Structure formats: C-alpha cells, structure tokens
C-alpha cells in the first residue's frame, strides 16, 4: 500500500502546462513579441491562449530540426 500523499497545493503556483504569454516570456528570457510571432507562425496554444511549455519546446525543436 502506498502512503497517502498529503502535499498541499502551493498558492500562486506556476502551471507549466498553462502559462500566460508574459510568464512564458519571463521564464524563457524572451520578449512577449517573440512568442506572439511564434504563435502567428503556428506555435501551439490552448483555447484560452495559454502555452504548454513542453508543447512549445517541442514545436521550437521541430523548427530547428526542419531548418526554419
């Protein structure tokens, strides 16, 4: 049997699966305009406009690997 996980959620925690453009830019050391340009070029975003950091990173890698 596994022990019960009693970890409490952290207030104002950052969810890497749902980042605002501003938070993503700050985390990645980019300007918001660069991320907006990437979105215009096809970077994946959720219906609410947030960015999944893993999906965004995979999209960037695919562009590098394809020479874009």
N, C-alpha and C positions, 0 to 999 in steps of 0.2 A: 504494500500500500504506500502511496506517495503522501508525504506530509502536506497539509493544507498550506497553500500559498497565501499569506496574509499581507502581501505587499500593498501598500496604499498608493493610489494614483497621485502623481505629483501635480500640484496646482500650476497651471500655465505651462505644462509640458509641451514640447515641440513634437509634432507627429510627422516623421519623415515621409509618410505616405500622403500627407495633405498639407503641403507648405504653401503659404502665400508667395506671390512673386517677390515681395520685399524680403521675406525671411529667407527664401531660397538664394536670392542675390547676396544677402549678407553672409550666409553660411558658405557660399562658394566664392566670395570675394569678387563678384561681378556687379556690373551696373544693371539695374532693372531693365533698362532699354535693350540690353543684350539678350536677356531671357525673353523679353517680348518679341524680339526679332526671331529668336529660335522658334517660338510658338507660331509665328506667322509662316515659318519655314516647315512646320509640321511637328514640332516637339509635342509630345503627348501631355494633355491637361485633362483634369476631371471636369465634369459638367459644371461644378461650382467655381471653376477657374483655378483650383489649386494644382500644385505639381507634386507628383510622387517622385522623390529623389532618386530612387532606384530606376524607375522607368526613364526619367530624364537622363540619367547617367548612361543607361543602355542606348538611348537614342543618340547621345553625343558620340559614344563609341562606334556606333554603326556609321555615323557620318565620317568619322576619322578613317575607319576601315574601308569605306567606299570612296574616299578621296574628296569628300565635299567639305 
